[in-house]
Amino acid sequence: MYPRSNARVRRIAPAWDFVGEAETGAALVQQLTEARFLAAFCCAVYCQHDPKLVCATAAQWLYEYFGYRRAHFLFIDAELESVSFRPGSGTETKGGAGVLPASAAEIRKSCFSFSRSLRELGGEIPVTLPRGLGSLHIVEAAQGRRDPSAAFLQSIADCLGSALEKALDHKRLQQLSLRDGLTGLLNRRAFEELLVIEEGRRDAPLHSLIMIDIDNFKAINDRFGHPAGDQVIAGVGGVIGAALRGADLATRYGGEEFAVLLPGTTEAEAYAVAERIRSRIVSLKFNFFSHTVQVTASLGLASRCAKQECSLRELLALADGSLYQAKRSGKNTTLIHRGEVHRLY
């Protein structure tokens, strides 16, 4: 009797072992799949140097793995722009996901409308990014992809967070290389490169250029010292930047001289901008060693209606000529170049 029952135990035991082995095998397959995905995912996002491209690349790979309906990147950091992705719209990618730019408020509203029902159904996968960057929400992942391991999601978060921080650092360094450290305006090298880009645009022959020079700047330096001169340059640079419109480009061209490119701007419109800058500079007041100092500036303006008239570099030289004509005409004025004639409006 005992041997027979023992035989039954031996026959049943392998069946239970087989179930355990199957479950272990499935877990190992999932771990291997996740590991392979993470290796490719991290390599892809780390190759990008722009935060927007980091998000776009991440969205492509996440769509390929999860098959989501939407992926929301919600950022707390002010340097990062929140963005949403969904399949089959906007820019096509190998994963079929298209970019849908959206404000943080719009994305949060969209997330809120899905939130409770999707969480109850397991249809939303939230991922918290490290170091307070924000969060990623994968909405309505495909069946079979809704139960990723916690370690897998954490690895995605860590990789994405590190890639975004690297891209932000690269962006900051790039901006430093393009910006004047004292005023925050473009530096001369960046401005001249942008002139070449603007010249190459077929649809933008209409341009105006303003050259600006602070009057009697050497006297300020000589009387109050170079730190005082730096304050004046920074103050005038701030006024110029605040007076511009969205597409306008301003640079500290050298020393106390500035240049402003106004794409698609007529002579009359450019003169209005120049006068706005000049009047705001006049309103600036500085206090050095109990002395109140008011500064003024001279401005030269040149415009073209067609590329055949002159290149942008030639237009810059014409505006510079008008500037020195304004200096000789008494300063604190805006002069416009028109042929051989320099005149006021």
HELIX and SHEET records of a PDB file:
HELIX    1   1 TYR A    2  TYR A   46  1                                  45    
HELIX    2   2 PRO A   51  PHE A   66  1                                  16    
HELIX    3   3 ALA A  104  LEU A  121  1                                  18    
HELIX    4   4 PRO A  130  GLY A  132  5                                   3    
HELIX    5   5 ALA A  150  LEU A  178  1                                  29    
HELIX    6   6 ARG A  188  GLU A  199  1                                  12    
HELIX    7   7 PHE A  217  PHE A  224  1                                   8    
HELIX    8   8 HIS A  226  ALA A  243  1                                  18    
HELIX    9   9 GLU A  267  VAL A  282  1                                  16    
HELIX   10  10 LEU A  312  ARG A  328  1                                  17    
SHEET    1   A 5 ALA A  97  PRO A 101  0                                        
SHEET    2   A 5 VAL A  83  PRO A  87 -1                                        
SHEET    3   A 5 ARG A  70  PHE A  75 -1                                        
SHEET    4   A 5 GLY A 134  VAL A 139 -1                                        
SHEET    5   A 5 GLU A 124  THR A 128 -1                                        
SHEET    1   B 6 LEU A 249  GLY A 254  0                                        
SHEET    2   B 6 GLU A 257  PRO A 263 -1                                        
SHEET    3   B 6 HIS A 207  ILE A 214 -1                                        
SHEET    4   B 6 ALA A 297  ARG A 304 -1                                        
SHEET    5   B 6 THR A 334  ARG A 338  1                                        
SHEET    6   B 6 VAL A 341  ARG A 343 -1                                        
SHEET    1   C 2 LYS A 285  PHE A 288  0                                        
SHEET    2   C 2 HIS A 291  GLN A 294 -1                                        
END                                                                             
